[in-house]
Amino acid sequence: MVIAVPNEFGYVLLAASATFFVNSYHSILTSKARKASGIKYPTAYASAEVAEKDPKAFQFNCAQRAHANFTENLTPFLGELFIAGLRYPQLAASLGGVWAVARVFYAAGYTGAKGPAGRFGASVVSSLIDFVLKGTAAYAAVKFVLEQ
């Protein structure tokens, strides 16, 4: 099987590249919160007892968890983006770009005044996009298999 990369695949690569900057944004949020909280490396999270008493430690935990959630979702997202993009590059790139923006709002919401509740809207958007990209990737893969 020969898979030709569509001319518009550059847009898919652009959407994927946007996630590098989203990751940097998460890193900055987490680093600032770590510094403000005084939690030293290699401690990954403040204990529940400390976070309950110290709003800065709680804020650090929120930033750290938002970043961890982003990295947990990034690998499957990139896989589905690239697979879907082989057959439907403009759709995949558009969804990928919106997903990246939603993840910025997710991080900002999670680390904002509302804490974990602040992530809800962006979480819904990114989850819906993820679901659509998974389906599109699966459909594209089936189409490639059937065309052999």
Protein Blocks (a to p, Z undefined) as FASTA:
>chain_A
ZZdddfklmmmmmmmmmmmmmmmmmmmmmmmmmmmnopacfbfbdcfklmmmmmklmmmm
mmmmmmmmmmmmmmmmmmmmmmmmmmmmmlmmmmmmmmmmmmmmmmmmmmmmnlmmlmmm
mmmmmmmmmmmmmmmmmmmmmmmmmmZZ
